[in-house]
Amino acid sequence: MGNTSFTVNDGDRFRRGTGYACYKKLGAHIRREGGKMGVRFCLWAPNAQRVAVITSATGWDEDQGA
């Protein structure tokens, strides 16, 4: 599948508005990793003070898994 990590270069391109393929890395993507199926979630939020992924697995609690 290639490199799925969001790199410094990806961030630079995204900021400049030339990151046309960033959709391949940002957001939620179902994938197999370490022999297990799961969802990899990546976002670019350089000034965020806090980020939470809230799901039924966390009981819809933003503080779980932080």
mmJSON file of the N, C-alpha and C atoms, coordinates in Angstrom:
{"data_MODEL":{"atom_site":{
"group_PDB":["ATOM","ATOM","ATOM","ATOM","ATOM","ATOM","ATOM","ATOM","ATOM","ATOM","ATOM","ATOM","ATOM","ATOM","ATOM","ATOM","ATOM","ATOM","ATOM","ATOM","ATOM","ATOM","ATOM","ATOM","ATOM","ATOM","ATOM","ATOM","ATOM","ATOM","ATOM","ATOM","ATOM","ATOM","ATOM","ATOM","ATOM","ATOM","ATOM","ATOM","ATOM","ATOM","ATOM","ATOM","ATOM","ATOM","ATOM","ATOM","ATOM","ATOM","ATOM","ATOM","ATOM","ATOM","ATOM","ATOM","ATOM","ATOM","ATOM","ATOM","ATOM","ATOM","ATOM","ATOM","ATOM","ATOM","ATOM","ATOM","ATOM","ATOM","ATOM","ATOM","ATOM","ATOM","ATOM","ATOM","ATOM","ATOM","ATOM","ATOM","ATOM","ATOM","ATOM","ATOM","ATOM","ATOM","ATOM","ATOM","ATOM","ATOM","ATOM","ATOM","ATOM","ATOM","ATOM","ATOM","ATOM","ATOM","ATOM","ATOM","ATOM","ATOM","ATOM","ATOM","ATOM","ATOM","ATOM","ATOM","ATOM","ATOM","ATOM","ATOM","ATOM","ATOM","ATOM","ATOM","ATOM","ATOM","ATOM","ATOM","ATOM","ATOM","ATOM","ATOM","ATOM","ATOM","ATOM","ATOM","ATOM","ATOM","ATOM","ATOM","ATOM","ATOM","ATOM","ATOM","ATOM","ATOM","ATOM","ATOM","ATOM","ATOM","ATOM","ATOM","ATOM","ATOM","ATOM","ATOM","ATOM","ATOM","ATOM","ATOM","ATOM","ATOM","ATOM","ATOM","ATOM","ATOM","ATOM","ATOM","ATOM","ATOM","ATOM","ATOM","ATOM","ATOM","ATOM","ATOM","ATOM","ATOM","ATOM","ATOM","ATOM","ATOM","ATOM","ATOM","ATOM","ATOM","ATOM","ATOM","ATOM","ATOM","ATOM","ATOM","ATOM","ATOM","ATOM","ATOM","ATOM","ATOM","ATOM","ATOM","ATOM","ATOM","ATOM","ATOM","ATOM","ATOM"],
"id":[1,2,3,4,5,6,7,8,9,10,11,12,13,14,15,16,17,18,19,20,21,22,23,24,25,26,27,28,29,30,31,32,33,34,35,36,37,38,39,40,41,42,43,44,45,46,47,48,49,50,51,52,53,54,55,56,57,58,59,60,61,62,63,64,65,66,67,68,69,70,71,72,73,74,75,76,77,78,79,80,81,82,83,84,85,86,87,88,89,90,91,92,93,94,95,96,97,98,99,100,101,102,103,104,105,106,107,108,109,110,111,112,113,114,115,116,117,118,119,120,121,122,123,124,125,126,127,128,129,130,131,132,133,134,135,136,137,138,139,140,141,142,143,144,145,146,147,148,149,150,151,152,153,154,155,156,157,158,159,160,161,162,163,164,165,166,167,168,169,170,171,172,173,174,175,176,177,178,179,180,181,182,183,184,185,186,187,188,189,190,191,192,193,194,195,196,197,198],
"type_symbol":["N","C","C","N","C","C","N","C","C","N","C","C","N","C","C","N","C","C","N","C","C","N","C","C","N","C","C","N","C","C","N","C","C","N","C","C","N","C","C","N","C","C","N","C","C","N","C","C","N","C","C","N","C","C","N","C","C","N","C","C","N","C","C","N","C","C","N","C","C","N","C","C","N","C","C","N","C","C","N","C","C","N","C","C","N","C","C","N","C","C","N","C","C","N","C","C","N","C","C","N","C","C","N","C","C","N","C","C","N","C","C","N","C","C","N","C","C","N","C","C","N","C","C","N","C","C","N","C","C","N","C","C","N","C","C","N","C","C","N","C","C","N","C","C","N","C","C","N","C","C","N","C","C","N","C","C","N","C","C","N","C","C","N","C","C","N","C","C","N","C","C","N","C","C","N","C","C","N","C","C","N","C","C","N","C","C","N","C","C","N","C","C","N","C","C","N","C","C"],
"label_atom_id":["N","CA","C","N","CA","C","N","CA","C","N","CA","C","N","CA","C","N","CA","C","N","CA","C","N","CA","C","N","CA","C","N","CA","C","N","CA","C","N","CA","C","N","CA","C","N","CA","C","N","CA","C","N","CA","C","N","CA","C","N","CA","C","N","CA","C","N","CA","C","N","CA","C","N","CA","C","N","CA","C","N","CA","C","N","CA","C","N","CA","C","N","CA","C","N","CA","C","N","CA","C","N","CA","C","N","CA","C","N","CA","C","N","CA","C","N","CA","C","N","CA","C","N","CA","C","N","CA","C","N","CA","C","N","CA","C","N","CA","C","N","CA","C","N","CA","C","N","CA","C","N","CA","C","N","CA","C","N","CA","C","N","CA","C","N","CA","C","N","CA","C","N","CA","C","N","CA","C","N","CA","C","N","CA","C","N","CA","C","N","CA","C","N","CA","C","N","CA","C","N","CA","C","N","CA","C","N","CA","C","N","CA","C","N","CA","C","N","CA","C","N","CA","C","N","CA","C","N","CA","C"],
"label_alt_id":[null,null,null,null,null,null,null,null,null,null,null,null,null,null,null,null,null,null,null,null,null,null,null,null,null,null,null,null,null,null,null,null,null,null,null,null,null,null,null,null,null,null,null,null,null,null,null,null,null,null,null,null,null,null,null,null,null,null,null,null,null,null,null,null,null,null,null,null,null,null,null,null,null,null,null,null,null,null,null,null,null,null,null,null,null,null,null,null,null,null,null,null,null,null,null,null,null,null,null,null,null,null,null,null,null,null,null,null,null,null,null,null,null,null,null,null,null,null,null,null,null,null,null,null,null,null,null,null,null,null,null,null,null,null,null,null,null,null,null,null,null,null,null,null,null,null,null,null,null,null,null,null,null,null,null,null,null,null,null,null,null,null,null,null,null,null,null,null,null,null,null,null,null,null,null,null,null,null,null,null,null,null,null,null,null,null,null,null,null,null,null,null,null,null,null,null,null,null],
"label_comp_id":["MET","MET","MET","GLY","GLY","GLY","ASN","ASN","ASN","THR","THR","THR","SER","SER","SER","PHE","PHE","PHE","THR","THR","THR","VAL","VAL","VAL","ASN","ASN","ASN","ASP","ASP","ASP","GLY","GLY","GLY","ASP","ASP","ASP","ARG","ARG","ARG","PHE","PHE","PHE","ARG","ARG","ARG","ARG","ARG","ARG","GLY","GLY","GLY","THR","THR","THR","GLY","GLY","GLY","TYR","TYR","TYR","ALA","ALA","ALA","CYS","CYS","CYS","TYR","TYR","TYR","LYS","LYS","LYS","LYS","LYS","LYS","LEU","LEU","LEU","GLY","GLY","GLY","ALA","ALA","ALA","HIS","HIS","HIS","ILE","ILE","ILE","ARG","ARG","ARG","ARG","ARG","ARG","GLU","GLU","GLU","GLY","GLY","GLY","GLY","GLY","GLY","LYS","LYS","LYS","MET","MET","MET","GLY","GLY","GLY","VAL","VAL","VAL","ARG","ARG","ARG","PHE","PHE","PHE","CYS","CYS","CYS","LEU","LEU","LEU","TRP","TRP","TRP","ALA","ALA","ALA","PRO","PRO","PRO","ASN","ASN","ASN","ALA","ALA","ALA","GLN","GLN","GLN","ARG","ARG","ARG","VAL","VAL","VAL","ALA","ALA","ALA","VAL","VAL","VAL","ILE","ILE","ILE","THR","THR","THR","SER","SER","SER","ALA","ALA","ALA","THR","THR","THR","GLY","GLY","GLY","TRP","TRP","TRP","ASP","ASP","ASP","GLU","GLU","GLU","ASP","ASP","ASP","GLN","GLN","GLN","GLY","GLY","GLY","ALA","ALA","ALA"],
"label_asym_id":["A","A","A","A","A","A","A","A","A","A","A","A","A","A","A","A","A","A","A","A","A","A","A","A","A","A","A","A","A","A","A","A","A","A","A","A","A","A","A","A","A","A","A","A","A","A","A","A","A","A","A","A","A","A","A","A","A","A","A","A","A","A","A","A","A","A","A","A","A","A","A","A","A","A","A","A","A","A","A","A","A","A","A","A","A","A","A","A","A","A","A","A","A","A","A","A","A","A","A","A","A","A","A","A","A","A","A","A","A","A","A","A","A","A","A","A","A","A","A","A","A","A","A","A","A","A","A","A","A","A","A","A","A","A","A","A","A","A","A","A","A","A","A","A","A","A","A","A","A","A","A","A","A","A","A","A","A","A","A","A","A","A","A","A","A","A","A","A","A","A","A","A","A","A","A","A","A","A","A","A","A","A","A","A","A","A","A","A","A","A","A","A","A","A","A","A","A","A"],
"label_entity_id":["1","1","1","1","1","1","1","1","1","1","1","1","1","1","1","1","1","1","1","1","1","1","1","1","1","1","1","1","1","1","1","1","1","1","1","1","1","1","1","1","1","1","1","1","1","1","1","1","1","1","1","1","1","1","1","1","1","1","1","1","1","1","1","1","1","1","1","1","1","1","1","1","1","1","1","1","1","1","1","1","1","1","1","1","1","1","1","1","1","1","1","1","1","1","1","1","1","1","1","1","1","1","1","1","1","1","1","1","1","1","1","1","1","1","1","1","1","1","1","1","1","1","1","1","1","1","1","1","1","1","1","1","1","1","1","1","1","1","1","1","1","1","1","1","1","1","1","1","1","1","1","1","1","1","1","1","1","1","1","1","1","1","1","1","1","1","1","1","1","1","1","1","1","1","1","1","1","1","1","1","1","1","1","1","1","1","1","1","1","1","1","1","1","1","1","1","1","1"],
"label_seq_id":[1,1,1,2,2,2,3,3,3,4,4,4,5,5,5,6,6,6,7,7,7,8,8,8,9,9,9,10,10,10,11,11,11,12,12,12,13,13,13,14,14,14,15,15,15,16,16,16,17,17,17,18,18,18,19,19,19,20,20,20,21,21,21,22,22,22,23,23,23,24,24,24,25,25,25,26,26,26,27,27,27,28,28,28,29,29,29,30,30,30,31,31,31,32,32,32,33,33,33,34,34,34,35,35,35,36,36,36,37,37,37,38,38,38,39,39,39,40,40,40,41,41,41,42,42,42,43,43,43,44,44,44,45,45,45,46,46,46,47,47,47,48,48,48,49,49,49,50,50,50,51,51,51,52,52,52,53,53,53,54,54,54,55,55,55,56,56,56,57,57,57,58,58,58,59,59,59,60,60,60,61,61,61,62,62,62,63,63,63,64,64,64,65,65,65,66,66,66],
"pdbx_PDB_ins_code":[null,null,null,null,null,null,null,null,null,null,null,null,null,null,null,null,null,null,null,null,null,null,null,null,null,null,null,null,null,null,null,null,null,null,null,null,null,null,null,null,null,null,null,null,null,null,null,null,null,null,null,null,null,null,null,null,null,null,null,null,null,null,null,null,null,null,null,null,null,null,null,null,null,null,null,null,null,null,null,null,null,null,null,null,null,null,null,null,null,null,null,null,null,null,null,null,null,null,null,null,null,null,null,null,null,null,null,null,null,null,null,null,null,null,null,null,null,null,null,null,null,null,null,null,null,null,null,null,null,null,null,null,null,null,null,null,null,null,null,null,null,null,null,null,null,null,null,null,null,null,null,null,null,null,null,null,null,null,null,null,null,null,null,null,null,null,null,null,null,null,null,null,null,null,null,null,null,null,null,null,null,null,null,null,null,null,null,null,null,null,null,null,null,null,null,null,null,null],
"Cartn_x":[0.817,0.0,0.853,2.124,2.984,3.031,3.68,3.821,2.503,1.902,0.631,0.802,2.034,2.28,2.235,1.681,1.638,2.965,3.767,5.13,5.194,6.35,6.589,6.389,6.873,6.699,5.229,4.442,3.001,2.38,2.756,2.236,2.593,3.817,4.243,3.405,3.217,2.411,0.959,0.415,-0.964,-1.134,-0.197,-0.25,-0.151,0.664,0.828,-0.334,-1.181,-2.301,-1.938,-0.8,-0.375,-0.372,-0.968,-1.011,-2.205,-2.2,-3.358,-3.67,-2.717,-2.947,-3.062,-3.2,-3.284,-4.496,-5.523,-6.704,-6.355,-5.237,-4.814,-4.281,-3.916,-3.344,-4.215,-4.932,-5.758,-7.133,-7.734,-9.058,-8.968,-10.056,-10.14,-9.993,-9.137,-8.898,-8.882,-9.747,-9.761,-8.542,-7.8,-6.571,-6.18,-5.302,-4.727,-3.348,-3.106,-1.807,-1.468,-0.298,0.099,-0.794,-1.343,-2.203,-3.63,-3.973,-5.319,-5.964,-7.269,-8.015,-8.371,-8.351,-8.695,-8.861,-8.934,-9.073,-7.929,-7.217,-6.154,-6.739,-6.595,-7.144,-6.02,-5.927,-4.876,-5.487,-5.081,-5.512,-4.332,-4.464,-3.444,-4.069,-3.644,-4.183,-3.044,-2.128,-0.909,-1.14,-2.275,-2.533,-3.576,-3.971,-4.992,-4.43,-5.208,-4.819,-5.276,-6.278,-6.806,-7.539,-7.433,-8.145,-8.712,-9.934,-10.55,-11.255,-11.105,-11.87,-12.912,-14.155,-15.236,-16.028,-16.124,-16.817,-17.607,-18.351,-19.065,-18.077,-16.874,-15.856,-15.381,-15.518,-15.124,-16.34,-17.493,-18.71,-19.145,-18.731,-19.027,-18.467,-17.382,-16.751,-15.45,-15.337,-14.141,-12.907,-13.068,-11.923,-11.359,-12.05,-11.559,-10.433,-9.391,-8.288,-7.4,-7.557,-6.742,-5.364],
"Cartn_y":[-1.202,0.0,1.256,1.124,2.295,2.931,4.07,4.785,5.474,5.076,5.667,6.722,6.964,7.989,9.368,10.323,11.709,12.346,12.692,13.165,14.695,15.192,16.642,17.194,16.478,16.927,16.973,15.993,16.014,17.261,17.588,18.772,20.045,20.121,21.292,21.445,20.332,20.377,20.738,20.163,20.448,21.937,22.501,23.917,24.825,24.427,25.222,25.044,24.053,23.792,22.918,22.218,21.343,19.87,19.564,18.182,17.453,17.243,16.69,15.245,14.531,13.128,12.93,14.014,13.89,13.093,13.025,12.24,10.769,10.328,8.934,8.657,9.707,9.536,10.12,11.212,11.857,11.214,11.27,10.694,9.265,8.544,7.163,6.199,5.209,4.215,2.823,1.945,0.558,-0.131,-0.845,-1.492,-2.637,-3.465,-4.547,-4.099,-4.215,-3.851,-4.834,-5.424,-6.409,-7.633,-7.969,-9.134,-8.91,-7.7,-7.408,-6.317,-6.458,-5.424,-4.325,-3.114,-1.986,-0.737,0.377,1.666,2.559,3.084,4.052,5.434,6.317,7.662,8.674,9.587,10.595,11.954,12.965,14.312,15.261,16.398,17.437,18.607,18.828,19.91,20.492,21.214,21.66,22.586,23.261,24.178,23.659,22.412,21.85,21.671,22.019,21.789,20.413,19.867,18.562,17.963,16.659,15.919,14.668,14.302,13.086,12.354,11.06,10.21,9.527,9.879,9.409,8.353,7.152,6.037,5.251,4.28,3.395,2.599,2.348,1.602,2.382,3.697,4.514,4.925,4.335,4.704,6.121,6.636,7.989,9.031,8.657,9.519,10.058,11.349,11.938,11.809,11.498,11.367,9.952,8.972,7.603,7.452,6.756,6.496,7.687,8.741,9.954,9.77],
"Cartn_z":[0.0,0.0,0.0,0.252,0.267,1.631,1.698,2.962,3.31,4.424,4.829,5.914,6.346,7.368,6.736,7.456,7.003,7.38,6.401,6.63,6.689,7.068,7.07,5.666,4.663,3.278,2.895,3.353,3.09,3.706,4.936,5.608,4.865,4.371,3.595,2.332,1.616,0.386,0.698,1.783,2.169,2.477,3.218,3.59,2.366,1.387,0.164,-0.807,-0.554,-1.451,-2.627,-2.526,-3.624,-3.212,-2.077,-1.588,-2.164,-3.467,-4.166,-3.792,-3.233,-2.876,-1.365,-0.61,0.854,1.3,0.455,0.806,1.007,0.423,0.576,1.977,2.716,4.05,5.146,4.867,5.885,5.955,7.129,7.312,7.817,7.679,8.159,6.99,7.16,6.12,6.736,6.231,6.689,6.099,6.953,6.482,7.4,6.907,7.706,8.155,9.451,10.001,11.108,11.053,12.052,12.04,10.876,10.752,11.214,11.62,12.112,11.269,11.057,10.351,11.343,10.866,11.714,10.884,11.549,10.876,11.322,10.357,10.654,10.403,11.379,11.27,11.404,10.467,10.481,10.166,10.905,10.598,10.707,10.07,10.126,10.856,12.077,12.898,13.724,13.082,13.762,14.952,15.009,16.114,17.102,16.932,17.817,19.222,20.201,21.586,22.042,21.356,21.735,20.547,20.414,19.376,20.017,19.656,20.189,19.062,19.037,18.128,19.004,18.79,19.651,18.886,19.458,18.808,19.846,19.36,20.28,21.128,20.619,21.372,22.6,22.584,23.736,24.559,24.254,24.965,24.657,23.489,23.056,24.035,24.725,25.724,25.155,24.992,24.396,25.27,26.542,27.428,27.482,26.923,26.929,25.909,26.289,25.378,25.121,25.878,25.665,26.27],
"occupancy":[1.0,1.0,1.0,1.0,1.0,1.0,1.0,1.0,1.0,1.0,1.0,1.0,1.0,1.0,1.0,1.0,1.0,1.0,1.0,1.0,1.0,1.0,1.0,1.0,1.0,1.0,1.0,1.0,1.0,1.0,1.0,1.0,1.0,1.0,1.0,1.0,1.0,1.0,1.0,1.0,1.0,1.0,1.0,1.0,1.0,1.0,1.0,1.0,1.0,1.0,1.0,1.0,1.0,1.0,1.0,1.0,1.0,1.0,1.0,1.0,1.0,1.0,1.0,1.0,1.0,1.0,1.0,1.0,1.0,1.0,1.0,1.0,1.0,1.0,1.0,1.0,1.0,1.0,1.0,1.0,1.0,1.0,1.0,1.0,1.0,1.0,1.0,1.0,1.0,1.0,1.0,1.0,1.0,1.0,1.0,1.0,1.0,1.0,1.0,1.0,1.0,1.0,1.0,1.0,1.0,1.0,1.0,1.0,1.0,1.0,1.0,1.0,1.0,1.0,1.0,1.0,1.0,1.0,1.0,1.0,1.0,1.0,1.0,1.0,1.0,1.0,1.0,1.0,1.0,1.0,1.0,1.0,1.0,1.0,1.0,1.0,1.0,1.0,1.0,1.0,1.0,1.0,1.0,1.0,1.0,1.0,1.0,1.0,1.0,1.0,1.0,1.0,1.0,1.0,1.0,1.0,1.0,1.0,1.0,1.0,1.0,1.0,1.0,1.0,1.0,1.0,1.0,1.0,1.0,1.0,1.0,1.0,1.0,1.0,1.0,1.0,1.0,1.0,1.0,1.0,1.0,1.0,1.0,1.0,1.0,1.0,1.0,1.0,1.0,1.0,1.0,1.0,1.0,1.0,1.0,1.0,1.0,1.0],
"B_iso_or_equiv":[0.0,0.0,0.0,0.0,0.0,0.0,0.0,0.0,0.0,0.0,0.0,0.0,0.0,0.0,0.0,0.0,0.0,0.0,0.0,0.0,0.0,0.0,0.0,0.0,0.0,0.0,0.0,0.0,0.0,0.0,0.0,0.0,0.0,0.0,0.0,0.0,0.0,0.0,0.0,0.0,0.0,0.0,0.0,0.0,0.0,0.0,0.0,0.0,0.0,0.0,0.0,0.0,0.0,0.0,0.0,0.0,0.0,0.0,0.0,0.0,0.0,0.0,0.0,0.0,0.0,0.0,0.0,0.0,0.0,0.0,0.0,0.0,0.0,0.0,0.0,0.0,0.0,0.0,0.0,0.0,0.0,0.0,0.0,0.0,0.0,0.0,0.0,0.0,0.0,0.0,0.0,0.0,0.0,0.0,0.0,0.0,0.0,0.0,0.0,0.0,0.0,0.0,0.0,0.0,0.0,0.0,0.0,0.0,0.0,0.0,0.0,0.0,0.0,0.0,0.0,0.0,0.0,0.0,0.0,0.0,0.0,0.0,0.0,0.0,0.0,0.0,0.0,0.0,0.0,0.0,0.0,0.0,0.0,0.0,0.0,0.0,0.0,0.0,0.0,0.0,0.0,0.0,0.0,0.0,0.0,0.0,0.0,0.0,0.0,0.0,0.0,0.0,0.0,0.0,0.0,0.0,0.0,0.0,0.0,0.0,0.0,0.0,0.0,0.0,0.0,0.0,0.0,0.0,0.0,0.0,0.0,0.0,0.0,0.0,0.0,0.0,0.0,0.0,0.0,0.0,0.0,0.0,0.0,0.0,0.0,0.0,0.0,0.0,0.0,0.0,0.0,0.0,0.0,0.0,0.0,0.0,0.0,0.0],
"pdbx_formal_charge":[null,null,null,null,null,null,null,null,null,null,null,null,null,null,null,null,null,null,null,null,null,null,null,null,null,null,null,null,null,null,null,null,null,null,null,null,null,null,null,null,null,null,null,null,null,null,null,null,null,null,null,null,null,null,null,null,null,null,null,null,null,null,null,null,null,null,null,null,null,null,null,null,null,null,null,null,null,null,null,null,null,null,null,null,null,null,null,null,null,null,null,null,null,null,null,null,null,null,null,null,null,null,null,null,null,null,null,null,null,null,null,null,null,null,null,null,null,null,null,null,null,null,null,null,null,null,null,null,null,null,null,null,null,null,null,null,null,null,null,null,null,null,null,null,null,null,null,null,null,null,null,null,null,null,null,null,null,null,null,null,null,null,null,null,null,null,null,null,null,null,null,null,null,null,null,null,null,null,null,null,null,null,null,null,null,null,null,null,null,null,null,null,null,null,null,null,null,null],
"auth_seq_id":[1,1,1,2,2,2,3,3,3,4,4,4,5,5,5,6,6,6,7,7,7,8,8,8,9,9,9,10,10,10,11,11,11,12,12,12,13,13,13,14,14,14,15,15,15,16,16,16,17,17,17,18,18,18,19,19,19,20,20,20,21,21,21,22,22,22,23,23,23,24,24,24,25,25,25,26,26,26,27,27,27,28,28,28,29,29,29,30,30,30,31,31,31,32,32,32,33,33,33,34,34,34,35,35,35,36,36,36,37,37,37,38,38,38,39,39,39,40,40,40,41,41,41,42,42,42,43,43,43,44,44,44,45,45,45,46,46,46,47,47,47,48,48,48,49,49,49,50,50,50,51,51,51,52,52,52,53,53,53,54,54,54,55,55,55,56,56,56,57,57,57,58,58,58,59,59,59,60,60,60,61,61,61,62,62,62,63,63,63,64,64,64,65,65,65,66,66,66],
"auth_comp_id":["MET","MET","MET","GLY","GLY","GLY","ASN","ASN","ASN","THR","THR","THR","SER","SER","SER","PHE","PHE","PHE","THR","THR","THR","VAL","VAL","VAL","ASN","ASN","ASN","ASP","ASP","ASP","GLY","GLY","GLY","ASP","ASP","ASP","ARG","ARG","ARG","PHE","PHE","PHE","ARG","ARG","ARG","ARG","ARG","ARG","GLY","GLY","GLY","THR","THR","THR","GLY","GLY","GLY","TYR","TYR","TYR","ALA","ALA","ALA","CYS","CYS","CYS","TYR","TYR","TYR","LYS","LYS","LYS","LYS","LYS","LYS","LEU","LEU","LEU","GLY","GLY","GLY","ALA","ALA","ALA","HIS","HIS","HIS","ILE","ILE","ILE","ARG","ARG","ARG","ARG","ARG","ARG","GLU","GLU","GLU","GLY","GLY","GLY","GLY","GLY","GLY","LYS","LYS","LYS","MET","MET","MET","GLY","GLY","GLY","VAL","VAL","VAL","ARG","ARG","ARG","PHE","PHE","PHE","CYS","CYS","CYS","LEU","LEU","LEU","TRP","TRP","TRP","ALA","ALA","ALA","PRO","PRO","PRO","ASN","ASN","ASN","ALA","ALA","ALA","GLN","GLN","GLN","ARG","ARG","ARG","VAL","VAL","VAL","ALA","ALA","ALA","VAL","VAL","VAL","ILE","ILE","ILE","THR","THR","THR","SER","SER","SER","ALA","ALA","ALA","THR","THR","THR","GLY","GLY","GLY","TRP","TRP","TRP","ASP","ASP","ASP","GLU","GLU","GLU","ASP","ASP","ASP","GLN","GLN","GLN","GLY","GLY","GLY","ALA","ALA","ALA"],
"auth_asym_id":["A","A","A","A","A","A","A","A","A","A","A","A","A","A","A","A","A","A","A","A","A","A","A","A","A","A","A","A","A","A","A","A","A","A","A","A","A","A","A","A","A","A","A","A","A","A","A","A","A","A","A","A","A","A","A","A","A","A","A","A","A","A","A","A","A","A","A","A","A","A","A","A","A","A","A","A","A","A","A","A","A","A","A","A","A","A","A","A","A","A","A","A","A","A","A","A","A","A","A","A","A","A","A","A","A","A","A","A","A","A","A","A","A","A","A","A","A","A","A","A","A","A","A","A","A","A","A","A","A","A","A","A","A","A","A","A","A","A","A","A","A","A","A","A","A","A","A","A","A","A","A","A","A","A","A","A","A","A","A","A","A","A","A","A","A","A","A","A","A","A","A","A","A","A","A","A","A","A","A","A","A","A","A","A","A","A","A","A","A","A","A","A","A","A","A","A","A","A"],
"auth_atom_id":["N","CA","C","N","CA","C","N","CA","C","N","CA","C","N","CA","C","N","CA","C","N","CA","C","N","CA","C","N","CA","C","N","CA","C","N","CA","C","N","CA","C","N","CA","C","N","CA","C","N","CA","C","N","CA","C","N","CA","C","N","CA","C","N","CA","C","N","CA","C","N","CA","C","N","CA","C","N","CA","C","N","CA","C","N","CA","C","N","CA","C","N","CA","C","N","CA","C","N","CA","C","N","CA","C","N","CA","C","N","CA","C","N","CA","C","N","CA","C","N","CA","C","N","CA","C","N","CA","C","N","CA","C","N","CA","C","N","CA","C","N","CA","C","N","CA","C","N","CA","C","N","CA","C","N","CA","C","N","CA","C","N","CA","C","N","CA","C","N","CA","C","N","CA","C","N","CA","C","N","CA","C","N","CA","C","N","CA","C","N","CA","C","N","CA","C","N","CA","C","N","CA","C","N","CA","C","N","CA","C","N","CA","C","N","CA","C","N","CA","C","N","CA","C","N","CA","C","N","CA","C"],
"pdbx_PDB_model_num":[1,1,1,1,1,1,1,1,1,1,1,1,1,1,1,1,1,1,1,1,1,1,1,1,1,1,1,1,1,1,1,1,1,1,1,1,1,1,1,1,1,1,1,1,1,1,1,1,1,1,1,1,1,1,1,1,1,1,1,1,1,1,1,1,1,1,1,1,1,1,1,1,1,1,1,1,1,1,1,1,1,1,1,1,1,1,1,1,1,1,1,1,1,1,1,1,1,1,1,1,1,1,1,1,1,1,1,1,1,1,1,1,1,1,1,1,1,1,1,1,1,1,1,1,1,1,1,1,1,1,1,1,1,1,1,1,1,1,1,1,1,1,1,1,1,1,1,1,1,1,1,1,1,1,1,1,1,1,1,1,1,1,1,1,1,1,1,1,1,1,1,1,1,1,1,1,1,1,1,1,1,1,1,1,1,1,1,1,1,1,1,1,1,1,1,1,1,1]
}}}
